[in-house]
Amino acid sequence: MKIGLALGGGGARGAAHIGVLRELERLGVRPSLITGTSIGGLIGALVAAGLGIDEVTAVFQKLNIAQMYALPGSAPALSGNTKVEKLLEETLGRITFADLKIPLAVVTTDLVSRKEVILDEGDVITAVLATIAIPLLLPPVEHNGMVLVDGGVLNNTPFDIARARGATFVIAVDLTNTAPYGTQDDNTPPPTGVVGRALAMTQRRPTWQILSTVTDIITAKSLNARLAISQPEILLRPQMGTIGLFDFHRWEEGIAAGETAVRQIATDLCQRLQLPEPTPPPE
């Protein structure tokens, strides 16, 4: 059985992917291939390169918006990607897809052709920078005559790509299962730094909440359209609550949500994969 793992986009909610990966590893489930969009592509690249869960967590903790902000220069974006690129280089080196231990494909959107573009060869970091390039927030990546941005514009949970790459058992992780519009969470400790605090204030504004909710609606509708054609064997939808796209300081909540999502289907998953019955997680 060839297990494909499809990791969806969702900014800081991507911490849930770490929780999913941690629980899958505990159950003995190891992906044969990975597909990812946006933060799912970034985390997928780290795992495909051979990093352990603790190492992936350490990288995610460094994605603090206040620390990662870079001047955009002439790029058509509010932030540059130089600090993200440097972090990835320090972590992975300048590796290619051929160097990865697990086959990986990341989803991007070409602004020129207005079509989905799958990257699975060449420079890994270039592909990751393209798939995380949220329009207007991070700069697009010019590559082979294309202008590439976040793949979530067209395919935010790329389970169909995993299937097309030969997976016979697909586990997909969708990060759009958020709290209803207007839900307030005033108990969350604020992020540090001027930029982080400014973003936290922005995310509390009704205008931002409307934009975030509309984005979730659009990406969920796109996912449902694909589900009407074919479905993954397992679709995980962690309860993300009020975690915003830039709430990287809430990574512990995100990881816990991913772990819970897997634990809820652990018995069924192990039976279908003919694995030993799951034992209770450690306290």
C-alpha positions in Angstrom: 0.0 0.0 0.0 1.4 3.4 -1.0 0.4 6.0 1.5 0.1 9.6 0.3 -0.1 12.5 2.8 -1.7 15.7 1.5 -1.1 18.7 3.7 -3.3 21.8 3.3 -2.6 25.5 3.5 -3.6 27.7 6.4 -0.7 29.8 7.7 -0.1 29.4 11.4 -2.8 26.7 11.5 -0.1 24.5 9.9 1.0 23.6 13.4 -1.8 21.1 13.2 0.2 19.2 10.6 3.0 18.7 13.1 0.4 17.1 15.5 -0.9 14.9 12.7 2.6 13.8 11.8 3.5 13.1 15.4 0.5 10.9 15.9 0.9 9.1 12.6 4.5 8.3 13.5 3.4 7.0 16.9 0.9 4.7 15.1 3.5 3.5 12.7 2.1 5.2 9.7 4.8 6.5 7.3 4.0 8.3 4.1 5.4 7.0 0.8 4.9 10.4 -0.8 3.8 13.9 0.3 1.9 16.7 -1.4 1.4 20.1 0.1 0.0 23.6 -0.4 1.4 26.7 1.2 2.4 25.9 4.8 1.6 22.3 4.0 4.2 22.5 1.3 6.8 24.0 3.7 6.2 21.4 6.4 6.1 18.7 3.7 9.5 19.7 2.4 11.0 19.5 5.9 9.6 16.0 6.5 10.5 14.8 3.0 14.1 16.0 3.6 14.3 13.7 6.6 13.8 16.1 9.5 12.3 14.5 12.7 9.1 15.9 14.3 11.0 17.8 17.0 13.2 19.4 14.3 10.2 20.4 12.3 8.6 21.9 15.4 11.8 23.9 16.1 11.6 25.4 12.6 7.9 26.2 12.9 8.6 28.1 16.1 11.0 30.3 14.2 8.2 31.4 11.8 7.2 34.2 14.2 5.8 36.9 12.0 7.6 39.7 13.9 11.0 37.9 13.4 10.4 36.8 9.8 9.2 40.2 8.4 11.5 41.5 5.7 11.3 44.7 3.7 9.6 43.9 0.4 11.9 46.2 -1.7 10.3 46.5 -5.2 8.3 43.3 -4.9 4.5 43.7 -5.1 3.9 42.5 -1.6 3.8 43.8 2.0 6.7 41.7 3.1 9.8 40.2 1.5 10.8 36.5 1.7 14.5 36.8 2.4 14.3 35.8 6.0 12.2 32.8 5.2 14.6 31.8 2.5 17.5 32.1 4.8 15.8 30.0 7.5 15.1 27.2 4.9 18.7 27.4 3.6 20.1 27.1 7.1 17.8 24.1 7.8 17.9 22.2 4.5 20.8 23.5 2.5 20.1 24.2 -1.2 18.7 20.8 -1.9 16.8 19.6 -5.0 13.7 17.3 -5.1 16.0 14.5 -6.2 17.8 14.8 -2.8 14.6 14.3 -0.8 14.1 11.1 1.2 10.4 11.1 0.5 8.9 12.1 -2.9 7.3 15.6 -2.7 5.1 17.7 -4.9 4.0 21.2 -3.9 1.1 23.2 -5.4 1.4 26.7 -6.8 -0.7 29.0 -8.9 0.6 30.7 -12.1 -0.7 34.2 -12.4 0.2 34.2 -16.1 -1.8 31.1 -17.2 -4.1 31.3 -14.2 -3.6 27.6 -13.8 -2.4 25.2 -11.1 1.2 24.3 -11.3 2.8 21.4 -9.5 6.5 21.6 -8.7 8.3 18.4 -8.1 11.8 18.9 -9.6 14.6 21.4 -9.3 15.3 23.6 -6.3 13.1 22.7 -3.3 13.4 26.1 -1.6 12.3 28.0 -4.7 9.2 25.7 -4.8 8.4 26.3 -1.1 8.8 30.1 -1.5 6.3 29.9 -4.4 3.7 27.8 -2.6 3.7 30.0 0.5 3.5 33.3 -1.5 0.2 34.5 -0.2 -0.9 37.1 -2.7 -0.1 40.7 -1.6 1.5 39.5 1.6 4.5 37.6 0.2 6.1 38.2 -3.2 5.4 35.9 -6.1 8.2 33.7 -7.5 9.2 34.0 -11.1 10.1 30.5 -12.4 10.5 29.3 -16.0 8.4 32.1 -17.4 5.7 31.7 -14.8 4.8 34.0 -11.9 3.9 31.7 -9.1 1.9 32.3 -5.9 0.2 30.3 -3.2 -1.4 27.1 -4.5 -4.3 27.6 -2.1 -5.8 29.9 -4.6 -6.9 26.8 -6.6 -6.1 23.7 -4.6 -5.7 24.2 -0.8 -5.8 20.5 0.2 -4.1 18.6 -2.7 -5.3 15.0 -2.0 -6.0 14.6 -5.7 -2.3 15.3 -6.5 -1.3 12.6 -4.1 -3.6 10.2 -5.9 -2.3 11.2 -9.3 1.3 10.6 -8.0 0.4 7.0 -7.3 -0.9 6.9 -3.8 -3.3 4.1 -3.1 -4.2 5.3 0.4 -4.5 9.1 0.9 -4.6 10.9 4.2 -5.5 14.5 3.7 -5.4 17.4 6.2 -7.8 20.3 5.8 -7.1 23.4 7.9 -10.3 25.4 7.2 -12.3 24.0 10.2 -12.4 27.2 12.1 -14.7 28.9 14.7 -17.8 30.7 13.3 -17.5 34.3 12.2 -17.5 36.7 15.2 -16.2 34.2 17.8 -13.9 36.1 20.2 -11.0 34.6 22.1 -9.6 37.1 24.5 -7.7 34.5 26.6 -4.9 33.9 24.1 -1.6 35.5 25.2 -0.6 38.2 22.6 2.4 37.8 20.4 5.5 39.7 21.0 7.1 42.5 18.9 5.7 45.5 17.2 4.7 43.7 14.0 3.3 40.7 15.9 1.1 43.0 18.1 0.0 45.0 15.1 -1.1 41.8 13.3 -2.9 40.6 16.4 -4.9 43.9 16.5 -5.6 43.6 12.8 -7.0 40.1 13.1 -9.4 41.2 15.8 -11.0 43.8 13.5 -14.3 42.8 11.9 -12.9 43.6 8.4 -10.1 41.1 8.8 -12.4 38.5 10.3 -14.6 38.9 7.2 -11.7 38.4 4.9 -10.4 35.4 6.8 -13.9 33.8 6.9 -14.5 34.4 3.2 -11.1 32.8 2.4 -12.0 29.7 4.4 -15.4 29.6 2.6 -13.8 29.8 -0.8 -11.1 27.2 -0.1 -13.6 24.9 1.5 -15.9 25.2 -1.5 -13.0 24.3 -3.8 -12.2 21.3 -1.6 -15.8 20.1 -1.7 -15.9 20.4 -5.5 -12.9 18.0 -5.7 -14.4 15.7 -3.1 -17.4 15.4 -5.3 -15.1 13.8 -8.0 -12.9 11.7 -5.8 -12.2 11.4 -2.1 -9.1 10.6 0.1 -9.4 7.5 2.3 -9.0 9.7 5.4 -9.9 13.4 5.6 -8.7 15.0 8.8 -10.2 18.4 9.7 -8.6 19.5 13.0 -10.6 21.9 15.1 -8.6 25.1 14.6 -10.9 27.4 16.7 -9.9 31.0 16.5 -6.3 30.4 15.4 -5.6 33.0 12.8 -3.4 32.8 9.7 -0.6 34.7 11.5 -1.0 33.3 15.0 2.3 31.4 15.0 2.6 32.0 18.7 -0.3 29.6 19.2 1.6 26.7 17.8 1.0 24.5 20.9 -2.8 24.8 20.3 -2.4 23.9 16.7 -0.3 20.8 17.4 -2.8 19.6 20.0 -5.6 20.0 17.4 -3.7 17.9 14.9 -3.0 15.2 17.5 -6.7 15.1 18.6 -7.9 14.8 15.0 -5.7 11.6 14.4 -6.6 10.1 17.8 -10.3 10.3 16.9 -9.8 8.0 13.9 -6.8 6.0 15.1 -8.6 2.7 15.6 -10.2 2.9 12.1 -7.0 4.0 10.5 -5.0 1.2 12.0 -7.6 -1.4 11.0 -7.6 -0.2 7.4 -3.8 -0.2 7.2 -3.6 -3.5 9.1 -1.5 -2.1 11.8 -1.5 -3.1 15.5 -4.4 -1.7 17.6 -3.4 1.8 18.8 -2.4 2.2 22.5 -3.4 5.3 24.5 -1.0 8.3 24.0 1.5 9.1 26.8 0.3 11.5 29.4 
